[in-house]
Structure formats: C-alpha cells, structure tokens
Amino acid sequence: MYQLRASRRYGRYLRLTKGGLLRIDAAKRREAEQLDGKFVVHSNDDSLTPADC
C-alpha cells in the first residue's frame, strides 16, 4: 500500500485518510485532466522559429 503512495507516477493522486486508507484525491485528478494531452516544447536557441522547434 505504501509503495503505491510512494510511486512517482500514482502517489501524487492519492491521499491518506485519518483511518489509514488510501483514497484518490479528486481535486488533483481534475487538475491533471486539464493538462492531459498537452505538451510544451521550449528552447533557448533564439534563431529557431516556432515551426523549427
């Protein structure tokens, strides 16, 4: 159970209840859904155009 909580992939979406149970944190899940499928590309090379990146 604690391995799942410590997971870099899933742990951020879990919360521990007062009774010691793991539950999905709905607010963090909704927050992640807003970014689902979006990618950001950035570069420090000023000579590149957006199309080149």
mmCIF file as Biopython writes it, N, C-alpha, C and O atoms, coordinates in Angstrom:
data_model
#
loop_
_atom_site.group_PDB
_atom_site.id
_atom_site.type_symbol
_atom_site.label_atom_id
_atom_site.label_alt_id
_atom_site.label_comp_id
_atom_site.label_asym_id
_atom_site.label_entity_id
_atom_site.label_seq_id
_atom_site.pdbx_PDB_ins_code
_atom_site.Cartn_x
_atom_site.Cartn_y
_atom_site.Cartn_z
_atom_site.occupancy
_atom_site.B_iso_or_equiv
_atom_site.auth_seq_id
_atom_site.auth_asym_id
_atom_site.pdbx_PDB_model_num
ATOM 1   N N  . MET A ? 1  ? 0.828   -1.189 0.000   1.0 0.0 1  A 1 
ATOM 2   C CA . MET A ? 1  ? 0.000   0.000  0.000   1.0 0.0 1  A 1 
ATOM 3   C C  . MET A ? 1  ? 0.872   1.252  0.000   1.0 0.0 1  A 1 
ATOM 4   O O  . MET A ? 1  ? 0.598   2.193  -0.744  1.0 0.0 1  A 1 
ATOM 5   N N  . TYR A ? 2  ? 1.905   1.273  0.816   1.0 0.0 2  A 1 
ATOM 6   C CA . TYR A ? 2  ? 2.743   2.468  0.891   1.0 0.0 2  A 1 
ATOM 7   C C  . TYR A ? 2  ? 3.653   2.602  -0.323  1.0 0.0 2  A 1 
ATOM 8   O O  . TYR A ? 2  ? 4.125   3.696  -0.633  1.0 0.0 2  A 1 
ATOM 9   N N  . GLN A ? 3  ? 3.903   1.470  -1.023  1.0 0.0 3  A 1 
ATOM 10  C CA . GLN A ? 3  ? 4.681   1.543  -2.251  1.0 0.0 3  A 1 
ATOM 11  C C  . GLN A ? 3  ? 3.910   2.317  -3.314  1.0 0.0 3  A 1 
ATOM 12  O O  . GLN A ? 3  ? 4.497   3.072  -4.089  1.0 0.0 3  A 1 
ATOM 13  N N  . LEU A ? 4  ? 2.614   2.129  -3.346  1.0 0.0 4  A 1 
ATOM 14  C CA . LEU A ? 4  ? 1.779   2.857  -4.292  1.0 0.0 4  A 1 
ATOM 15  C C  . LEU A ? 4  ? 1.784   4.345  -3.964  1.0 0.0 4  A 1 
ATOM 16  O O  . LEU A ? 4  ? 1.852   5.183  -4.864  1.0 0.0 4  A 1 
ATOM 17  N N  . ARG A ? 5  ? 1.712   4.669  -2.694  1.0 0.0 5  A 1 
ATOM 18  C CA . ARG A ? 5  ? 1.733   6.074  -2.256  1.0 0.0 5  A 1 
ATOM 19  C C  . ARG A ? 5  ? 3.080   6.724  -2.587  1.0 0.0 5  A 1 
ATOM 20  O O  . ARG A ? 5  ? 3.124   7.910  -2.913  1.0 0.0 5  A 1 
ATOM 21  N N  . ALA A ? 6  ? 4.159   5.977  -2.509  1.0 0.0 6  A 1 
ATOM 22  C CA . ALA A ? 6  ? 5.499   6.497  -2.788  1.0 0.0 6  A 1 
ATOM 23  C C  . ALA A ? 6  ? 5.805   6.535  -4.284  1.0 0.0 6  A 1 
ATOM 24  O O  . ALA A ? 6  ? 6.832   7.080  -4.690  1.0 0.0 6  A 1 
ATOM 25  N N  . SER A ? 7  ? 4.936   5.970  -5.095  1.0 0.0 7  A 1 
ATOM 26  C CA . SER A ? 7  ? 5.147   5.920  -6.532  1.0 0.0 7  A 1 
ATOM 27  C C  . SER A ? 7  ? 5.190   7.331  -7.121  1.0 0.0 7  A 1 
ATOM 28  O O  . SER A ? 7  ? 4.356   8.175  -6.793  1.0 0.0 7  A 1 
ATOM 29  N N  . ARG A ? 8  ? 6.159   7.575  -7.984  1.0 0.0 8  A 1 
ATOM 30  C CA . ARG A ? 8  ? 6.260   8.880  -8.644  1.0 0.0 8  A 1 
ATOM 31  C C  . ARG A ? 8  ? 5.114   9.078  -9.626  1.0 0.0 8  A 1 
ATOM 32  O O  . ARG A ? 8  ? 4.719   10.208 -9.912  1.0 0.0 8  A 1 
ATOM 33  N N  . ARG A ? 9  ? 4.588   7.980  -10.137 1.0 0.0 9  A 1 
ATOM 34  C CA . ARG A ? 9  ? 3.536   8.049  -11.140 1.0 0.0 9  A 1 
ATOM 35  C C  . ARG A ? 9  ? 2.148   8.231  -10.517 1.0 0.0 9  A 1 
ATOM 36  O O  . ARG A ? 9  ? 1.365   9.060  -10.980 1.0 0.0 9  A 1 
ATOM 37  N N  . TYR A ? 10 ? 1.843   7.464  -9.476  1.0 0.0 10 A 1 
ATOM 38  C CA . TYR A ? 10 ? 0.499   7.460  -8.914  1.0 0.0 10 A 1 
ATOM 39  C C  . TYR A ? 10 ? 0.385   8.167  -7.567  1.0 0.0 10 A 1 
ATOM 40  O O  . TYR A ? 10 ? -0.701  8.615  -7.198  1.0 0.0 10 A 1 
ATOM 41  N N  . GLY A ? 11 ? 1.469   8.273  -6.842  1.0 0.0 11 A 1 
ATOM 42  C CA . GLY A ? 11 ? 1.437   8.810  -5.491  1.0 0.0 11 A 1 
ATOM 43  C C  . GLY A ? 11 ? 0.891   10.218 -5.385  1.0 0.0 11 A 1 
ATOM 44  O O  . GLY A ? 11 ? 0.275   10.569 -4.379  1.0 0.0 11 A 1 
ATOM 45  N N  . ARG A ? 12 ? 1.105   11.023 -6.397  1.0 0.0 12 A 1 
ATOM 46  C CA . ARG A ? 12 ? 0.631   12.411 -6.347  1.0 0.0 12 A 1 
ATOM 47  C C  . ARG A ? 12 ? -0.884  12.518 -6.376  1.0 0.0 12 A 1 
ATOM 48  O O  . ARG A ? 12 ? -1.434  13.556 -6.009  1.0 0.0 12 A 1 
ATOM 49  N N  . TYR A ? 13 ? -1.570  11.462 -6.809  1.0 0.0 13 A 1 
ATOM 50  C CA . TYR A ? 13 ? -3.024  11.486 -6.908  1.0 0.0 13 A 1 
ATOM 51  C C  . TYR A ? 13 ? -3.716  10.807 -5.723  1.0 0.0 13 A 1 
ATOM 52  O O  . TYR A ? 13 ? -4.942  10.701 -5.699  1.0 0.0 13 A 1 
ATOM 53  N N  . LEU A ? 14 ? -2.951  10.359 -4.761  1.0 0.0 14 A 1 
ATOM 54  C CA . LEU A ? 14 ? -3.507  9.645  -3.620  1.0 0.0 14 A 1 
ATOM 55  C C  . LEU A ? 14 ? -3.394  10.471 -2.354  1.0 0.0 14 A 1 
ATOM 56  O O  . LEU A ? 14 ? -2.486  11.289 -2.202  1.0 0.0 14 A 1 
ATOM 57  N N  . ARG A ? 15 ? -4.333  10.242 -1.449  1.0 0.0 15 A 1 
ATOM 58  C CA . ARG A ? 15 ? -4.260  10.866 -0.134  1.0 0.0 15 A 1 
ATOM 59  C C  . ARG A ? 15 ? -4.509  9.788  0.907   1.0 0.0 15 A 1 
ATOM 60  O O  . ARG A ? 15 ? -5.172  8.789  0.630   1.0 0.0 15 A 1 
ATOM 61  N N  . LEU A ? 16 ? -3.985  9.989  2.083   1.0 0.0 16 A 1 
ATOM 62  C CA . LEU A ? 16 ? -4.135  9.050  3.177   1.0 0.0 16 A 1 
ATOM 63  C C  . LEU A ? 16 ? -5.211  9.570  4.118   1.0 0.0 16 A 1 
ATOM 64  O O  . LEU A ? 16 ? -5.114  10.696 4.605   1.0 0.0 16 A 1 
ATOM 65  N N  . THR A ? 17 ? -6.229  8.770  4.379   1.0 0.0 17 A 1 
ATOM 66  C CA . THR A ? 17 ? -7.298  9.190  5.278   1.0 0.0 17 A 1 
ATOM 67  C C  . THR A ? 17 ? -6.842  9.056  6.727   1.0 0.0 17 A 1 
ATOM 68  O O  . THR A ? 17 ? -5.801  8.461  7.006   1.0 0.0 17 A 1 
ATOM 69  N N  . LYS A ? 18 ? -7.624  9.610  7.642   1.0 0.0 18 A 1 
ATOM 70  C CA . LYS A ? 18 ? -7.303  9.513  9.067   1.0 0.0 18 A 1 
ATOM 71  C C  . LYS A ? 18 ? -7.289  8.071  9.530   1.0 0.0 18 A 1 
ATOM 72  O O  . LYS A ? 18 ? -6.569  7.718  10.464  1.0 0.0 18 A 1 
ATOM 73  N N  . GLY A ? 19 ? -8.084  7.236  8.876   1.0 0.0 19 A 1 
ATOM 74  C CA . GLY A ? 19 ? -8.135  5.816  9.218   1.0 0.0 19 A 1 
ATOM 75  C C  . GLY A ? 19 ? -7.011  4.994  8.602   1.0 0.0 19 A 1 
ATOM 76  O O  . GLY A ? 19 ? -6.930  3.787  8.830   1.0 0.0 19 A 1 
ATOM 77  N N  . GLY A ? 20 ? -6.139  5.640  7.818   1.0 0.0 20 A 1 
ATOM 78  C CA . GLY A ? 20 ? -5.006  4.956  7.221   1.0 0.0 20 A 1 
ATOM 79  C C  . GLY A ? 20 ? -5.282  4.331  5.864   1.0 0.0 20 A 1 
ATOM 80  O O  . GLY A ? 20 ? -4.485  3.530  5.376   1.0 0.0 20 A 1 
ATOM 81  N N  . LEU A ? 21 ? -6.411  4.693  5.245   1.0 0.0 21 A 1 
ATOM 82  C CA . LEU A ? 21 ? -6.743  4.154  3.932   1.0 0.0 21 A 1 
ATOM 83  C C  . LEU A ? 21 ? -6.307  5.113  2.835   1.0 0.0 21 A 1 
ATOM 84  O O  . LEU A ? 21 ? -6.282  6.327  3.037   1.0 0.0 21 A 1 
ATOM 85  N N  . LEU A ? 22 ? -5.964  4.567  1.680   1.0 0.0 22 A 1 
ATOM 86  C CA . LEU A ? 22 ? -5.615  5.388  0.531   1.0 0.0 22 A 1 
ATOM 87  C C  . LEU A ? 22 ? -6.869  5.701  -0.263  1.0 0.0 22 A 1 
ATOM 88  O O  . LEU A ? 22 ? -7.695  4.822  -0.509  1.0 0.0 22 A 1 
ATOM 89  N N  . ARG A ? 23 ? -7.006  6.938  -0.656  1.0 0.0 23 A 1 
ATOM 90  C CA . ARG A ? 23 ? -8.128  7.378  -1.480  1.0 0.0 23 A 1 
ATOM 91  C C  . ARG A ? 23 ? -7.588  8.253  -2.598  1.0 0.0 23 A 1 
ATOM 92  O O  . ARG A ? 23 ? -6.547  8.893  -2.449  1.0 0.0 23 A 1 
ATOM 93  N N  . ILE A ? 24 ? -8.303  8.278  -3.722  1.0 0.0 24 A 1 
ATOM 94  C CA . ILE A ? 24 ? -7.912  9.134  -4.841  1.0 0.0 24 A 1 
ATOM 95  C C  . ILE A ? 24 ? -8.288  10.569 -4.502  1.0 0.0 24 A 1 
ATOM 96  O O  . ILE A ? 24 ? -9.410  10.841 -4.075  1.0 0.0 24 A 1 
ATOM 97  N N  . ASP A ? 25 ? -7.349  11.478 -4.693  1.0 0.0 25 A 1 
ATOM 98  C CA . ASP A ? 25 ? -7.594  12.902 -4.456  1.0 0.0 25 A 1 
ATOM 99  C C  . ASP A ? 25 ? -8.254  13.467 -5.712  1.0 0.0 25 A 1 
ATOM 100 O O  . ASP A ? 25 ? -7.594  13.668 -6.732  1.0 0.0 25 A 1 
ATOM 101 N N  . ALA A ? 26 ? -9.556  13.719 -5.632  1.0 0.0 26 A 1 
ATOM 102 C CA . ALA A ? 26 ? -10.342 14.129 -6.798  1.0 0.0 26 A 1 
ATOM 103 C C  . ALA A ? 26 ? -9.870  15.475 -7.351  1.0 0.0 26 A 1 
ATOM 104 O O  . ALA A ? 26 ? -9.864  15.667 -8.567  1.0 0.0 26 A 1 
ATOM 105 N N  . ALA A ? 27 ? -9.481  16.397 -6.492  1.0 0.0 27 A 1 
ATOM 106 C CA . ALA A ? 27 ? -9.035  17.718 -6.953  1.0 0.0 27 A 1 
ATOM 107 C C  . ALA A ? 27 ? -7.756  17.596 -7.775  1.0 0.0 27 A 1 
ATOM 108 O O  . ALA A ? 27 ? -7.628  18.240 -8.816  1.0 0.0 27 A 1 
ATOM 109 N N  . LYS A ? 28 ? -6.824  16.791 -7.326  1.0 0.0 28 A 1 
ATOM 110 C CA . LYS A ? 28 ? -5.575  16.610 -8.079  1.0 0.0 28 A 1 
ATOM 111 C C  . LYS A ? 28 ? -5.818  15.868 -9.383  1.0 0.0 28 A 1 
ATOM 112 O O  . LYS A ? 28 ? -5.147  16.121 -10.384 1.0 0.0 28 A 1 
ATOM 113 N N  . ARG A ? 29 ? -6.778  14.952 -9.371  1.0 0.0 29 A 1 
ATOM 114 C CA . ARG A ? 29 ? -7.120  14.232 -10.597 1.0 0.0 29 A 1 
ATOM 115 C C  . ARG A ? 29 ? -7.713  15.182 -11.633 1.0 0.0 29 A 1 
ATOM 116 O O  . ARG A ? 29 ? -7.338  15.131 -12.805 1.0 0.0 29 A 1 
ATOM 117 N N  . ARG A ? 30 ? -8.634  16.049 -11.212 1.0 0.0 30 A 1 
ATOM 118 C CA . ARG A ? 30 ? -9.232  17.023 -12.135 1.0 0.0 30 A 1 
ATOM 119 C C  . ARG A ? 30 ? -8.172  17.973 -12.673 1.0 0.0 30 A 1 
ATOM 120 O O  . ARG A ? 30 ? -8.197  18.335 -13.849 1.0 0.0 30 A 1 
ATOM 121 N N  . GLU A ? 31 ? -7.242  18.378 -11.814 1.0 0.0 31 A 1 
ATOM 122 C CA . GLU A ? 31 ? -6.157  19.264 -12.232 1.0 0.0 31 A 1 
ATOM 123 C C  . GLU A ? 31 ? -5.315  18.604 -13.332 1.0 0.0 31 A 1 
ATOM 124 O O  . GLU A ? 31 ? -4.951  19.248 -14.316 1.0 0.0 31 A 1 
ATOM 125 N N  . ALA A ? 32 ? -5.016  17.332 -13.155 1.0 0.0 32 A 1 
ATOM 126 C CA . ALA A ? 32 ? -4.218  16.601 -14.146 1.0 0.0 32 A 1 
ATOM 127 C C  . ALA A ? 32 ? -4.993  16.409 -15.446 1.0 0.0 32 A 1 
ATOM 128 O O  . ALA A ? 32 ? -4.399  16.414 -16.525 1.0 0.0 32 A 1 
ATOM 129 N N  . GLU A ? 33 ? -6.296  16.243 -15.356 1.0 0.0 33 A 1 
ATOM 130 C CA . GLU A ? 33 ? -7.113  16.077 -16.565 1.0 0.0 33 A 1 
ATOM 131 C C  . GLU A ? 33 ? -7.051  17.317 -17.443 1.0 0.0 33 A 1 
ATOM 132 O O  . GLU A ? 33 ? -7.138  17.210 -18.666 1.0 0.0 33 A 1 
ATOM 133 N N  . GLN A ? 34 ? -6.904  18.482 -16.846 1.0 0.0 34 A 1 
ATOM 134 C CA . GLN A ? 34 ? -6.841  19.720 -17.620 1.0 0.0 34 A 1 
ATOM 135 C C  . GLN A ? 34 ? -5.591  19.766 -18.501 1.0 0.0 34 A 1 
ATOM 136 O O  . GLN A ? 34 ? -5.593  20.416 -19.546 1.0 0.0 34 A 1 
ATOM 137 N N  . LEU A ? 35 ? -4.533  19.084 -18.085 1.0 0.0 35 A 1 
ATOM 138 C CA . LEU A ? 35 ? -3.280  19.093 -18.834 1.0 0.0 35 A 1 
ATOM 139 C C  . LEU A ? 35 ? -3.107  17.856 -19.714 1.0 0.0 35 A 1 
ATOM 140 O O  . LEU A ? 35 ? -2.126  17.754 -20.451 1.0 0.0 35 A 1 
ATOM 141 N N  . ASP A ? 36 ? -4.026  16.939 -19.644 1.0 0.0 36 A 1 
ATOM 142 C CA . ASP A ? 36 ? -3.905  15.686 -20.362 1.0 0.0 36 A 1 
ATOM 143 C C  . ASP A ? 36 ? -3.829  15.926 -21.871 1.0 0.0 36 A 1 
ATOM 144 O O  . ASP A ? 36 ? -4.705  16.568 -22.450 1.0 0.0 36 A 1 
ATOM 145 N N  . GLY A ? 37 ? -2.784  15.410 -22.491 1.0 0.0 37 A 1 
ATOM 146 C CA . GLY A ? 37 ? -2.623  15.523 -23.938 1.0 0.0 37 A 1 
ATOM 147 C C  . GLY A ? 37 ? -1.939  16.792 -24.404 1.0 0.0 37 A 1 
ATOM 148 O O  . GLY A ? 37 ? -1.784  16.990 -25.609 1.0 0.0 37 A 1 
ATOM 149 N N  . LYS A ? 38 ? -1.527  17.656 -23.495 1.0 0.0 38 A 1 
ATOM 150 C CA . LYS A ? 38 ? -0.860  18.901 -23.875 1.0 0.0 38 A 1 
ATOM 151 C C  . LYS A ? 38 ? 0.636   18.766 -23.634 1.0 0.0 38 A 1 
ATOM 152 O O  . LYS A ? 38 ? 1.068   18.253 -22.601 1.0 0.0 38 A 1 
ATOM 153 N N  . PHE A ? 39 ? 1.407   19.225 -24.588 1.0 0.0 39 A 1 
ATOM 154 C CA . PHE A ? 39 ? 2.854   19.165 -24.496 1.0 0.0 39 A 1 
ATOM 155 C C  . PHE A ? 39 ? 3.428   20.554 -24.727 1.0 0.0 39 A 1 
ATOM 156 O O  . PHE A ? 39 ? 2.898   21.321 -25.530 1.0 0.0 39 A 1 
ATOM 157 N N  . VAL A ? 40 ? 4.491   20.875 -24.037 1.0 0.0 40 A 1 
ATOM 158 C CA . VAL A ? 40 ? 5.153   22.172 -24.185 1.0 0.0 40 A 1 
ATOM 159 C C  . VAL A ? 40 ? 6.579   21.920 -24.648 1.0 0.0 40 A 1 
ATOM 160 O O  . VAL A ? 40 ? 7.309   21.130 -24.049 1.0 0.0 40 A 1 
ATOM 161 N N  . VAL A ? 41 ? 6.962   22.594 -25.712 1.0 0.0 41 A 1 
ATOM 162 C CA . VAL A ? 41 ? 8.320   22.498 -26.215 1.0 0.0 41 A 1 
ATOM 163 C C  . VAL A ? 41 ? 8.952   23.874 -26.064 1.0 0.0 41 A 1 
ATOM 164 O O  . VAL A ? 41 ? 8.381   24.878 -26.490 1.0 0.0 41 A 1 
ATOM 165 N N  . HIS A ? 42 ? 10.130  23.914 -25.458 1.0 0.0 42 A 1 
ATOM 166 C CA . HIS A ? 42 ? 10.814  25.197 -25.327 1.0 0.0 42 A 1 
ATOM 167 C C  . HIS A ? 42 ? 12.284  25.020 -25.661 1.0 0.0 42 A 1 
ATOM 168 O O  . HIS A ? 42 ? 12.839  23.926 -25.556 1.0 0.0 42 A 1 
ATOM 169 N N  . SER A ? 43 ? 12.890  26.105 -26.061 1.0 0.0 43 A 1 
ATOM 170 C CA . SER A ? 43 ? 14.297  26.073 -26.456 1.0 0.0 43 A 1 
ATOM 171 C C  . SER A ? 43 ? 14.916  27.410 -26.087 1.0 0.0 43 A 1 
ATOM 172 O O  . SER A ? 43 ? 14.233  28.433 -26.042 1.0 0.0 43 A 1 
ATOM 173 N N  . ASN A ? 44 ? 16.206  27.392 -25.826 1.0 0.0 44 A 1 
ATOM 174 C CA . ASN A ? 44 ? 16.907  28.640 -25.545 1.0 0.0 44 A 1 
ATOM 175 C C  . ASN A ? 44 ? 17.674  29.135 -26.789 1.0 0.0 44 A 1 
ATOM 176 O O  . ASN A ? 44 ? 18.473  30.067 -26.701 1.0 0.0 44 A 1 
ATOM 177 N N  . ASP A ? 45 ? 17.424  28.509 -27.924 1.0 0.0 45 A 1 
ATOM 178 C CA . ASP A ? 45 ? 18.034  28.921 -29.181 1.0 0.0 45 A 1 
ATOM 179 C C  . ASP A ? 45 ? 17.125  29.946 -29.870 1.0 0.0 45 A 1 
ATOM 180 O O  . ASP A ? 45 ? 16.099  29.582 -30.446 1.0 0.0 45 A 1 
ATOM 181 N N  . ASP A ? 46 ? 17.501  31.213 -29.808 1.0 0.0 46 A 1 
ATOM 182 C CA . ASP A ? 46 ? 16.674  32.299 -30.364 1.0 0.0 46 A 1 
ATOM 183 C C  . ASP A ? 46 ? 16.594  32.281 -31.889 1.0 0.0 46 A 1 
ATOM 184 O O  . ASP A ? 46 ? 15.740  32.956 -32.463 1.0 0.0 46 A 1 
ATOM 185 N N  . SER A ? 47 ? 17.455  31.534 -32.545 1.0 0.0 47 A 1 
ATOM 186 C CA . SER A ? 47 ? 17.445  31.514 -34.011 1.0 0.0 47 A 1 
ATOM 187 C C  . SER A ? 47 ? 16.376  30.570 -34.565 1.0 0.0 47 A 1 
ATOM 188 O O  . SER A ? 47 ? 16.103  30.601 -35.765 1.0 0.0 47 A 1 
ATOM 189 N N  . LEU A ? 48 ? 15.773  29.745 -33.735 1.0 0.0 48 A 1 
ATOM 190 C CA . LEU A ? 48 ? 14.752  28.808 -34.201 1.0 0.0 48 A 1 
ATOM 191 C C  . LEU A ? 48 ? 13.391  29.487 -34.262 1.0 0.0 48 A 1 
ATOM 192 O O  . LEU A ? 48 ? 13.022  30.272 -33.389 1.0 0.0 48 A 1 
ATOM 193 N N  . THR A ? 49 ? 12.660  29.162 -35.318 1.0 0.0 49 A 1 
ATOM 194 C CA . THR A ? 49 ? 11.281  29.645 -35.428 1.0 0.0 49 A 1 
ATOM 195 C C  . THR A ? 49 ? 10.373  28.646 -34.706 1.0 0.0 49 A 1 
ATOM 196 O O  . THR A ? 49 ? 10.798  27.524 -34.431 1.0 0.0 49 A 1 
ATOM 197 N N  . PRO A ? 50 ? 9.150   29.026 -34.398 1.0 0.0 50 A 1 
ATOM 198 C CA . PRO A ? 50 ? 8.241   28.060 -33.776 1.0 0.0 50 A 1 
ATOM 199 C C  . PRO A ? 50 ? 8.056   26.794 -34.605 1.0 0.0 50 A 1 
ATOM 200 O O  . PRO A ? 50 ? 7.921   25.703 -34.052 1.0 0.0 50 A 1 
ATOM 201 N N  . ALA A ? 51 ? 8.048   26.934 -35.918 1.0 0.0 51 A 1 
ATOM 202 C CA . ALA A ? 51 ? 7.892   25.765 -36.786 1.0 0.0 51 A 1 
ATOM 203 C C  . ALA A ? 51 ? 9.113   24.850 -36.693 1.0 0.0 51 A 1 
ATOM 204 O O  . ALA A ? 51 ? 8.976   23.629 -36.760 1.0 0.0 51 A 1 
ATOM 205 N N  . ASP A ? 52 ? 10.305  25.430 -36.539 1.0 0.0 52 A 1 
ATOM 206 C CA . ASP A ? 52 ? 11.522  24.630 -36.437 1.0 0.0 52 A 1 
ATOM 207 C C  . ASP A ? 52 ? 11.569  23.846 -35.123 1.0 0.0 52 A 1 
ATOM 208 O O  . ASP A ? 52 ? 12.098  22.735 -35.071 1.0 0.0 52 A 1 
ATOM 209 N N  . CYS A ? 53 ? 11.025  24.421 -34.090 1.0 0.0 53 A 1 
ATOM 210 C CA . CYS A ? 53 ? 11.038  23.715 -32.797 1.0 0.0 53 A 1 
ATOM 211 C C  . CYS A ? 53 ? 10.166  22.485 -32.874 1.0 0.0 53 A 1 
ATOM 212 O O  . CYS A ? 53 ? 10.042  21.753 -31.892 1.0 0.0 53 A 1 
#
